[in-house]
Amino acid sequence: MVPGCPCSRNIQGPGARLHQCSGPGLSPSPKMKMVPIPEKAYGGFFEGDCYIILYNKKTSNGFITDLHYWIGKDSTQDEQGAAAFYVTQMDDMLGGSPVQHREVEGHESEAFKSYFKSGIIYKKGGVASGFKHVETNMYNIRRLLHVKGKKHVSATEVRLSWDSFNKGDVFLLDLGKVLIQWNGPDCNIAEKSRGLALARSIRDDERGGRAQIGIIDNEKDSPDLMQIMKTVLGERRGALGAATPDEKADELQKANVRLYHVYEKDDNLVVQEIATRPLTQDLLQHEDCHILDQGGFKIYVWRGKDSSKEEKRAAFSRAVGFIQAKGYSATTNVEVVNDGAESAMFKQLFKRWTEKEETQGLGKVYTTSKIAKVEQVKFDVSQLHARPELAAEQRMADDASGKVEVWRIEDLHMQPVDPRTYGQFYGGDCYLVLYTYLTSGRTHYIIYMWQGRHASVDEITACAFNAVELDKKYGNEPVQVRVTMGREPQHFLAIFKGSLIIYEGGTSRTQNNEPEPVVRLFQVRGTDEINTKTIEVPARASSLNSNDVFLLTTNQVCYLWCGKGCSGDEREMAKIVANIVSKRDKQTVLEGQEPVEFWAALGGKAPYASDKRFQEPTVRYQPRLFECSNQTGRFIMTEVVGFCQDDLDEDDVMLLDTWEEIFLWIGKTSNTYERNEAISSAKDYLKTHPAGRDLATPIIMVKQGYEPLTFTGWFSAWDPYKWSDGKSYEEMKNSLGDVSAISEIAVDLNNANLNKRNADSKPASPAGSRTERTSPAYKPHPKSNVNSTSNYQNNNAPSVVSAVTNGNGAYPREVLINKTVDELPEGVDPAKKEYYLSDADFHDIFGRSKDEFYQMPRWKQQNEKKQHGLF
C-alpha cells in the first residue's frame, strides 16, 4: 500500500485517477499527502500545486499503467520532490511496470492531454488559496480563460483585460452564471468547437448546469454580449494583436535521436553517447540504464531489468540532471520506461523491436531464434464488411470483384491499356489504375498511381497530375494510392486475380523498338488469386531461391522451376502465370533435377539461397494519428493519442500511420495549401521518422465521407453517417438560441446588477408577480412545436418565471404532473416542469428545496422527475 494513496485498494481498475499534492516536505506526512480529486473536477489544475495521475488501460494482455506527475509553474521545490517521491513509491508497489511521466504546466505530453477530452484548465493559486473557495462559492467568479488547441484543448487563466486578447484564439469570460465565448476573427471551426465544448463542460461540471452560455463570433452581431464584456473589461483601446504560434518541435528535430549510457562516477554524472539514428534494440543492455534524447523534444529513461534499485530510483533525477547538462528547457517532457514494459512511443523510435520470445515487431523483423517456412494465411473475404478491423489488417477495401481500368502515361497523357494485358506492368512506365466497386449500394473508387523504378521524373509528375484530373472527373470522391514498384499493397494484387506481373525494365508502348531479352527469369510468390505477385529478376542462377517457384523463359521452352520449399498452391499459381509470360511449351523442373539446358540459359550454375526462409512475422504496430502542418515552413506533426473518429475535423489534413501504409485524410474544408502539400508532408514524415522508414511505403489519400474499410477499420465504432448527422459548430451554437431574442441579461457582479434591456422592454418582474412577457429562458410555444429562442442555454432552471400562474409565480401541481406537451399551460418549458411548482409543492414532492435539487447530478434529477411524473 502507498501511504496516503486512496486508490491503492483498486489500483488495477481501468481509467484515470487524479491526486493533488500540496504542503511542505519531501515525504508523505500529515502536511504532505495526496488528496483525491473529485471526478467532476478532472482537468482543472491549480498552478501552485503538483498532481499525480494514475491511468490504467485494459488490453487483451491485462492492463497498461501510466503514472504522471504534473508540476504547476508556481509549485514549490518541496511539492515537486514529494510528487516524484510518491510516484516512485507507487511504481514500486506496482512491480515497476508503469510507464512514468514528468509533465510541466503548458508543456504536457499528448498522452496526458488525451485523458481530458473536454480540455485542461489552469487555475490561479493552489489548494490553500483557491480550491475550497471555488467549490463553496461556485458563482462568485470573475476570470478570463485563454483557450488554445484544436485536438487537445488547454485554457489558461489570464489577466482580466482586453490586453490579454488576440485575433487568433478563443477566450472565455467566466462570470459564474454566465459564460461568454469570444472567438477571434482568425479562429478556425475546430478551435471554436473545442472552445464551446470546454464552455459546456464548465457549465455542466462546475456549475451543475445552472449557467448560461453566449457566443461572440462577430462583435457587431452581438451588441448585448459585447455590452457585458465592456462593463467587465472596460472599453477596448487599440487593435488586437496576432495570435502567438505554439512552440512545437518539428519532425527534423524529433528525428535527431541519440542514445546515451548515463552513470555516476566519483559523484559526477557521466553522459556517454553510444548511438544515433537509426537505433536498434540490441543497443539496450539489461544491466544498465540508458537515456534516449529525442532532439531535446522529449527525454526517455530506460531502466534495464538487471540494473540496481538505486539506478532505477534515480531515473527522474538522472533525467533532470541530463536536461540541465544539455542546456535544455526545464519544461522538457520526461518518460521513464522499464525493460520489458516499454511504451509504444518508445518502441517506434527504433528500427527494429521484437518482444521477448516473440517474432512480431514493427515492420518486417527477421530473427534467427525460429526458422520456419512462411505460412500464407487465407482469410474469408466475405467477412470484410462485417469486420472492418479485418479489412484494415489485411489491407483489403473489398473482395476485389469490382471493375478495373488501366491507363499508361504516354507523352505525359493517359493512354488506355489493352484489357488483355491488364496486370502486366513495365519498370520503365507509369500507370493509372481506376478500381470501381459497390458497398451498401454506393459506388466507391480507388485510383492507384503505379510508378516504375525506371520511369522518368516527367512521367512520374504527369502520373500524379493525371490522377488529380481523373479524381475531379469522379467528383473528388476516389481514394488515391501512390504505389512504388515492388511495394504493391495487398488489394492491388487481388484486383488482378493472381496475374500481376512486373517486368524489371522496358515499356509496353506499341512503338517500343527495344528487342525483348531472349532469356527472362520470373519469381512467383503467392498461393491464390488474392496474394500472388510475379516479378522479373536477373536471369542468373544466383537469383534462385529454394522456397519459391521460378519461370525461366527461352526461345524454345518455358521452365517451371520448383524449389524444394514451395507448396502445391504456389506451383498451381505459377502454371497460370506461365501461360501469360510465354507461349512456348512448358516443362516442370524440380530442384536438383535440372537439365543441362536450364543451367546454360542462366549462364551456368552458381550458389543461391537454399535455406528455409526465416519466418516473416505479422506486423504488430500501434497505428498513430497525426495532425500535420507545414504552413510556417517547418514540418510539424501533432499526435492525437487514443484517437477516434471525432478527432477527424473537417478543416484538417490528418496522417494515419499503420506502418505498412500511410493514409492521408483530407477534410472537406481543409485549406488548399495543406491539401496540395499533403503528399509532400507524408514523404517528409517517412524521411524524418526516427526508425529510418522505407521511403517506398504506399501513401493513400482518403477524402472525408469516402473512407474505405482499410481506413475505417483502424478506428473503433466508425459511424458512416457522422458527416451527415453529426452536429456542426453552427448547429451547436444555434442550440444555445438566437442572440437577437435576448431582452434582458441579469448578471451579479460584486453585488451590482448589469441590466441590458431593449428600448421597448419593461423592467424585470419579480418571480411572484403576474406578467404577460415571456421568459428569456423559454418562449411560449405553439402547441405543435417547442423551440428555445434564447441565446443562452440553462439546463436546469429558467432564469425568470414569467407566465400566468396561481399568483405566487407557480402552477398547481395538478396541471404539471403526468401532462404531455400539448396539455401544459403555454409558457411552461416541458423539460423543466418541476420548476413551475410552488416552493411548498416542490419540497413536498421531492423532499428538498429547488436550490438543493439543482445541485444534484443531472442523472439523479432526471430519475426523481421520472418517479414523480414531471419528466
N, C-alpha and C positions, 0 to 999 in steps of 0.2 A: 504493500500500500504506500502511496505517496502522501506524506504529511500535508494536510491542507488541500488535498485534491478530491473534490466532491464527486468526480466522475470515475473514481477508481473501481467502484463496485460494478460498473457497467462499461468498462473501457473498450470492449470489443464490439459495441453496437455501431451500426452504420451512421454516417452523417458527421456533422461538425459540432464541437462543444467549445465554448469560449470562456476564458477565465481572465480576471483582471488582477494584476499585481501592483500593489502600491504600499508605501510605507518604508521606513528606513531598514537597512540591514541587508546582509548577503545570504542569509539562510532563513528557512521557514521558521518564523517566530510569531508571537501574538501580534507584533506590529508589522510583520511582513508575511502576508499569506495570499493564497489565491482565492479570489471571490468569484463564484459562478455568476455569469451574466444571464439575465432572463432572455429567452429565445427571441422575444419581440424586440429586444434591443440589439440583436446581432447586426453588425455592420456599422454601429456607432462607436467611435474610438476617441477618447479624450487624449489630447496632445501631451498632457502632463503625466500620462500613465504608460505602463507596459502591459501587454496582454499575451496569453498563451492560447493557441488554438489547436485543438486535437481533432483531426479529421480522419475518419475511417471510411474506406470504400470497400464494399463487398465485391469479390471476384469469384470466379469459378474455383480458385485455389485457396479461398479463405478471405482474409482481409488485407488491404494495403493501408498502412497507417502513416500519416504525416503529422509532424509536430512543428508548429510555427511559433516563434516568439517575436512579438511585434514591439517596436521601440518608438514611442512618441517623441517628437522633436524636443519637447520640454521636459521629458522624464529625466530623473537623476541617474548618476552612475550606479548608485546603490540599487535602484529599481531594475536597471538593466542587468546588473550582475545577478540579482535574485531571480529574474526571469530565466536567465541562462542556467542557473543552478537547478531550478525546478524542471526545466526541460531535460537536463542530464539525468535527474532522478527518475523522471517518467520513462526515459529511454531505457534505463537500467531495468526498471520494473517490467517493461515490455520485451525484454530479452535482446535489446539492441537492434530490433527490426525496423523501427520507424525511420523514415527519412526526415531529417531535421532541417529547419529553415530559419535563417535570421532575416527578419523583414524590418525595414526602416520606413517610417511615415513618408508617403509620397513616392516611394520607390519600391513598392511591393511587387512580388513576382506575379506572373499571370495566373499561376495556380492558386495563390492566395486570393486574388481578386475574384476568381471564378466561384468561390464559396458564397459570395454575397451578390446574388442575382440582381437585386434592386439597387446596388451601389454601396459605396463606403462613404460615411460622413465623418469628417474630422471636427471634433468639438473642442472649444477652448477650455482650458483648465484641466482639473483632474478630479479624482473621486471625492476629495475633501471639499473642493471649491465649487463643483458644479453638478456632480452626478445626482445626488439626492435631491438637490434643489429642482432640477428639471423633472424628476419623477413625481414630486409632490405638487409642483405648480406647472402643470402641462401647458397652460395657455399664456402664462406670463412670460412671453418670449418675444424678443426682437433680435433677429440675426439675419445676415446676408450670406448665402452659400454660393460659392463659385463652383459650378458643375463642369467637369471635364471628362472626356472619354466617350467612345462610341460603343464599344463592346462591354468593357468593364468600367463602370462609372465611379468617380470619386467626387466628393463635394467637400470643399474646404471653407471653413468659416472665415470670412474676410471682413475688413473694416466697413462699417455701415455708412458708405459714402459712394457717390457717383464715380469717384476716382478709382474705385475697385472694378468698374465695368470695362468691357471691351466689346468690339464688334463681332468677335468670332465665337463666343462661348455662351452658355446658358447660365442664368443667375436666378436663384430662388430667394425672394424676400419672404421670410417666415415671420408672421405676426401672430402666431399662436392659433387663432381661429380662422385666419385667412393666410393662404399661401399664394403668392403671385410669382408665376414663372415668366421671366423676361428673357426672350430669345434674341440674341444678337442678329443683326441683319445678314451676317455671313455664316450663320449656323446651317448645317445640313439637316435633313429629315431625321437621320438616325440620332443625332445629338439631341434634337428636340424631343424625339420619342423617349429616349433614355431619361432625359430630364423630367418628362411627365411621369414616367414610371417611378422615379425617385420621389416626386411630389406626392404621388398617390400612396407610396409606401409610408412616407412620413404621416400623411393624413390617417391612414388605416392603422398603422402600428403604434405611432407615438401619440396620436390624438384620439384613438378609438373610433375613427371615422367621423368625428364631430368637427371637422374643419372644412373650409371651402377653398376651392382651387380656381384661380383665374389665370388666363394665358394672355401674354402680350407678344404677338408676332410682329405687329406693326403698330408703333406708338400712336399714329394718327387715328387708327381704327379702335383704339382702346382708351378713350379720354377718362372714363371713370376709374379704371385701374391706374392710369398714369397720375391721376389726382392723388390717389393714396400714396403712390411711390414718392411723389413730390412733397407730400406732407411729412413723410418719414425721412426722406433723404435731402430735402430742400431742392431748390431749382438747380438744374444741371448747367454748368458753365464750361464751355469749351467742347471740342469734338471728342468723340470716343476714339480710343486707340485701337490698333490691330491686336488680335489675339497673339499671345506668346506661344510659339510651337513647343510641343512636348520634346524634352530631351530624350531621344531614343537612340540606341545603338543601331548602326546599320549592319547589313549582313557581312560586309567585309570585316568589320570589327569582330563580330561574333565568330567568324571563321578562323580567326587567329588564335587557335587553341594551343596551349603549351602545358606539358605535364612536368611536375616538379616532385622531387623527393625532399620532404621537409622534416628536419630533425633538430634536436638541440645538441650543442657541443660546447662544453665549458660555459654553460649558462647563456650561450648565444644561440639565436635561431639561425639555422643554416638552411638556405634555399638552393637546391641543386637542380638545374633544368636537365631533364633526361630525354625528352622527345617533343617534337612538334607535329603538326598536322601532316598526313593523316595518322591518327593514333590507332594502335591495335591493343586488344585486350590483354595480351601476354606481357605488356609492359607493367601491369599492376602486380606487385609482389605481395602475397598474402601476409608476410611478416612485417610489412611496412605500412605507413600512412603516406598518402600522396595528395597533392593539391593540383587540381586542374584549373587553369586560368583561361577563361573564355574571353580573351581580349579585354579584361577589366570590366566586362559587362556583368559577369557572374563568376563566383568562385565556388568550386566544388571541393569538398574534403572527402577523400575515400579512405575508409578505415579498414585495413586488412584484418581478416578474422584471427590471424595469429599475432597481431600486434598487441602490445601490453595495454592493460587497463588505463595506465597513466597516459599513454599515447592517445587512446580513444577519448578519454575525458577532456583532453586538452584540444580537441578538434576545433571548437569555436575560437578559442584564444589563439590557436595557431593561424586560423584564417584571418582574424583581425590583425594579428602581427604581420602577416603576409601583405594584407591590404596597405598597412602603414608603410611597410618596407618598399612597396612598389609605388607609393605615392598616389594610390587610387582614392576615390572619394569614400568618405566614411559611410555613405549610403549604399555602397556596393552590396548586392544580394549575396548571401552565403547559403549553400546547401550542403549538408553533411549526409553522405550515403555510406551504407555498410556493405561489406564484402558479402555477396550473395543476395542482397536485398536492394540492389541499385534501382533508381528511378528510371522511367522511360526516357526522361530528358537527358540523363547522364549517359545512358547506353547509346543514344543516337549520335553522340559526339565521336564514336569510334567506328572505324571502317568495318570491323567485324566484331560481333558479340554473340557468343553462344553460352547458354545456360549450362550449369553443371549436369553431366550425364544426359545432355540433350544435344541434338544436332541442329535444332532450329536456330535461326539467327536473323539478323537484319540483312535482307537481300539473300543472295545465294552463298551460303557458307559451306565450305568443304572441310571435312575433318577425317583424320586417319584413324579415329577411335573405332569407327564402324565402317566396314566396306560392304556395300550391297549394290545390287542392280537397281536402277531407278525404276520404281513402280509407277506405271501410268494409271492413275486412278480415274475410273469412269464415273460420271455423275448423271443424274436424271435431269435432262434439260426441261422437262415438263414442270419441275419444281421451281423454276427461276422466278416466276411472278408471285408464287405463294411465299417464297423465301428470298426476299431481296438481298439479304446478307450473303446468301449463296451466290447470287448473281455478281455481287461485288467481289467476293473472294475468287470466283472463277473467271472474272473479267468478261462475263457474257451478258450483253444487253438483252438478247433474246435467244431463241433456239437456232438462229442463223438460217431460217427458212424464208427470209424476205427477198426483195428484188435487188439485184446487183447491176450497176452500170459503171463502166470504166472508160476513162479518157487518158491519153498520153499527152504530155506537154510537148508540143512541136512548134517551133518558130514562135515560142512564147504564148501560144494559144492552145486551146483544148482540141484534141483530135480524137474522135471516137475509136475505140479499140474493137476489133472483130470479136464478137461474143465467143467464137470458137476457141479463142486464145485467152479467155479470162483466167486469171490466176498465174499467168506467166509474166514475170517482171524482170527487167534487164537493168543491171547496175549502172548503165550509162544514161538512164532515163529517169523522169519523174512522172508520177501518175496521180490522178484523182479518181477515187472510188466513191460513188454515192450508193449508200445502202438504205433502202426504204422498208419499213416494217410497221405492223399494226400492233397496238397494245390497247386493250379495252375499247376497241372501235376507233381509236385515234391514230392518225398517221404520224410516225416519227422518222427522222432522218439522221444519218451519220455520214459525214464527209471525211474519208481517210486521205491524207496527203502523204503518199509514199515517196521517199526521197532516196534515189540510187546513190550508192557510195561514190560513183564516178561521174555523177551529173554535174553540170557547170553551175556556178553561182547564179547566173542569169536564169537558168531553168528552175532552180530551187525557189528563187524570188518570184518567178512567173507562176509557179505552182501555188504559192501562198496567195498571190493576187487573184488568180482564177478561183481559188477556193472561196475567197470573200465574195466574188461575183456570183458563184453558184449558191452560196449561203443566202445572198439577197434574193435570188430567184425563188427560193423556197421560204420567203418571209422571215429570214433571220432565225429560223427555228432549228436548223441542223446542229448537231454536236460535231465539233471539228477536232480531228485527231491527227497530230503530227506523228508519222511513222518513219523511223530511220531504218534503212536496210539492215536486216539481221536482227532487229528488235521488234518484230511484228507481235502485236498483242493477240491473245487467245481468240477473241471474236473475229479478228481479221483472218486468221487461219480457217476458222469454221465456215465463213461465208463462201469459201472456195471449195468446200466439200473434199478436202484432202488433196486437192490438185494445185496447191500453192507451190510454185517452182520459181526459184530465184537464181537467175544467171548472173555470174560474177561481173561480167562486163558486157560491152556491145549495146545494141539497141534493137527494138522491134519495129523501127521505122521501115517503110516499104522501100525507100531509096537508099537503104543501107548497103554500101558497096564492100564492106569488110567481109571477107570469107569466114565462115564459121570454122572453129577448130575441128580437126579431124577426130581427135580423141577428147572426150569430156568425162569428168568424174562427178557424180552427184551423191550426196549423203542424204538418206531418207530417215527421218525420225518421226515417230508417231504410230499410234495403234488404231486410230479410227478417223472418220471424216472431220472430226472436230479439232483434233490436236496434231495433225500431220503437216510437216513442212519439209520441202526438199530444197537443198542449197547446193550450188556448184562449188566444188573445192578444187585446188590444184591437182592436175592429173598426174600424180606420182604416188608411189607405194606408201610413203610416209604419211599420207592423208588418211589412210585406212584406220578403222577402229573396230576392235573385236565386238563391241557392244551393239553395232548398228548394221544396217543393210546399205550397200552402195550399188549404184548403177554406173557401169563403165560402157560408154557408147563408142563404137568404132565404125568404119565404113562397112564392115562385114557383119557385125553381131553386136547385140547389147547384152552384157553380162550382168546378172543379178548376183552380186557377191554377198553372201550371208555370213556375218560374223558369228562366232560360237555363242556370244551372249545375247543375240537378238531373239525376239519372240515370234510366234506364228502370226500374230496380228500384224507385226511390223513387216513380215515378209509379204503378207497379203496386200498391204497398202503399197509396198514397193512395186508389186506387179501392176497395180493400177497406174502408178506414175510412169513406169517403164513404157507403157503404150503411148504416153504423151511425148516423152523426150526422144523416142526413137521408133521408127517404123521397121527396123531390122528385126531379124529373128532373135528371140530371147533365149538365153542359156543361163540356167541357175548354177552357181558355183559355190560350194561350201568351203569355208575357211580351212586351209590345209590341203585342199584337193584341187588347186588352181592349175589350169593348163599352162603350157609354156607361153602361148599367145597372150594370155592375160597379163603376165608379168612384162612381156615385151611391149605391150601397149602402154604400160606405165613407166617404161624406161628402165626396167629391171627391179629386182627385189630390193627392199630397204626396211629397216626397223620401223614399226608403227605401234600405236597404243594397243596393248593386248591385255592389260589388267582390267579387272572388273571396275566399272566406273564407280567412283565414290558416290555415296548417297547424296542426292541433290535435295535438300530439305524443303519442306513447305515454309514459305515466308511467314515469319511471326514478327509483325511490326505494328506498333500502335499508330493508327492514322492520325495526322496532325492537320489542323485547320489554321490558316493564317489570313489576316487582312494585309494586303500588300499595297505599297505606295512608293512611287519614286518621283513624285512631282517636284520635290525640292532638289532633285539632282542626286540624292542619296537613296539607295535602295533600302527600304525599311520594311520589315515584316513584323507584325504584331500577332503573336499566337493567341488563339482562343482555346483555352483549356476546358476540357469537359464539354465540348461543343455539341450543339443540337441544331435543328433546322431554324430555330428562332434567331440564331446568330448570323444568318444569311440576310443581310439588309439590302433593300432594292438599289441603294446607291453605292454598293460595294463591288469591288473585284476581290474575290477570295481564292486562295490556293489551298487545295486539299492534297496532301502528300500521303500516298499509300505505298510508297517505296517502289513498287513495280511500275506505277503510273503517277503522273502529276495531273490533277484536274484544276482547271481554271474556271471558276463560276462567275458569270457576268450578270450582275443585277440590271434590271430594266432601266433604272435611272442613273446608272454609274456614268461618270464623266467620260467624255470622248478620249481624253488623253490616256487615262488609265486603261480603257478598253483597247486602244490601239497599241499600248505598250505591254499588254498582258503576256504575250508570248515571250517578249524580251525579259520580263520580270521572272517568268518561270525558268528561263535559261540561266539568268543570273542566280536564281535560287540554287539550281543544280551546281553551278560553278563555284559558289561560295559555301556550299554545305561542308561542315567540318569533317564529315565522314568520307569526302572525296567521291562523290556520286558519279555514276555513269551518265555522261552528257547526252547519250542516245536514248535515255529514258523517254517513253512516249508521253507527249503533252496533249491533253484532251481539253478542249474548250467547250464549256457547257453553258447554255443560256437559261436564265430564270424562267421557270414554267415548263421547260422542255428537258428536264433532267432524266437521264437513262437509269436503269436499275443498277448499272455498275457504279453510279454515283450515289444514288439514294440509299443503296444497301449499306453504306458506311454510317448512316445516321439511324438512330433508334427512333421508331414511331414516326416515320416520314408521312406527312399529310399532303397528298397531291392537290388538295383544294385550298391549301393555305393562302396561296397568292390571290385567289378569287374570293375566299370567305374571310380571311383574316382582316382584323381591323387596322386600317391605316392610321397614321398620325392624325390626319384631319378628322377621321371618324371618332377617334378617342377624344380629340379636342371638342368636337361638336357634342359629344355625350355630356360635356360639362355645361352645355347650354349656350345661349346667344347673349353676348355681352350687351347688345342694344336693348335687351329686355330688363336690364338692371334699373330698378327705380330707387333703391337705396342700399347703402352698404354701411353696416354699423361695425366698427372695429374699436375695441377698447385698448387704447394705448396710453399707459400711465394715467389711468382713470379719466381720460379725456375722450369724448366721443367724436369720431370723424364721420360726419354725415354728408354724403353727396347725393343730392336729390335732383330729379329732373325738374325743370322750371314749372311744370304744371302739376307736380305731385304735392300731396299734403303731408304734414308731419306724421311720423310713425305713430300708430296707435298702440297702446299697451295691450298685452295679450288678453286681458279680460274685457276689453271694450268691443263694441259692435262696429264693424266696418264693412263696406262693400268692396274695398280694394283687395286685390289678390296678393297672396304671399309671394315675395321674391323667390322663395324656395320652391313654390309649387303653384302652378297656374290652373284655374278652373278648366276642366277638360270637357270636350264633347263626350257624351256617354259611350260613343263607339271608339274613342281614341284617347290615349293617355300620352301626354308629352310634357316634358320639363322644358321650360324656356329660360331658366336662369343660367348665367354664365358660370355659376358655382355649383358644385355638387356636394351635397351634405347627406352622407349615407345614413345617418341615424335620426336626427331631429330637425324639423323645419325651423328656420331661424325666427319666423314670425307666424303665429296662427292667426289667420285673417279670413274667417268665413262666418256665416250666420250660425251662431251656436246657441247654447241654452242660457246665455247671459253671462257666464263666467269664463268664456274662452274655451269651452269644451262641449262635446256632444254626449248625449246619454249613451250608455254602453249598448243599449238595445239596437241603435242604428248603425253600430260599428261591428259587433261580433257576428261572425259567420255570414257576412254580407259580401256579395260579389261586387265587381267594379261598377256594374250598372245600377246596383242598389244603394251605393254610397251617396251621401249628400255631395252636391257639387263643391269643389274646392278641397275635398279630402284626398290626400295622396294615398292611393291604395297600398303602397308599400310601407306607409307609416301610420297605419290606422290607430295604433296604440297611443300615439302622441296626442290625439284629439280627445282622449279620455280626461275627465277631471282628475285632479291630483288624488282625491279621495278614492275614486273608482280605480285609478291606476294602482294605488297601494293595496287596495282590497283584492285586486285580481292577481298582481304579480308579487305582492308581499314586500315591496321595496319602492323607493321613490324613483322618479324618472331619471334624475341625475345618477343614482346608483345603477339603474338598469342600463343606461347608455355607457357606463364604464365597463360593462361586461364584454367579453369577446363576442363578436358578431354571431358566431355559430350558436352560442348559448341564447342570445337574444332571439334568434330565429326559432330555436326549439321551443322556447317558452311561448312565443307568439303562436306557434302551431297548436300547442296544447290548449290555448285559450281562445282559439278561433279568430285570431287577429293577424294571421299571416296572409 
